[in-house]
C-alpha cells in the first residue's frame, strides 16, 4: 500500500509538506522536518515505481523542488553559524 505525502504529514506531526506538484507521472514534494530542522524533497516516479528522498540546504529548497534530479548526490553544505 502506498502512503501519500499528505498521510505521511498527518502521521508524523513534525514533518510538514511545504509544496507538492505532479507532472507526467512524477510527484515531487518539498518537506520540512521541524525536529531535525531539515528540508528534503521526495520524488515518486509512478511510471517506473521508484522513489527517492534528497536532503537539501534550505537556501536551495525551491530550486531543488523545481529541479530535483540536479540535487541527487549533491552534498548538503552545512549552514554557517552567525558570529
Secondary structure, DSSP 4 states (H G I P E B T S, - for coil): -PPPHHHHHHHSTTEEEEEEEEETTEEEEEEEETTTTEEEEEEEETTTTEEEEEEE-GGGHHHHHHSGGGGTTPPPPPPPPP-
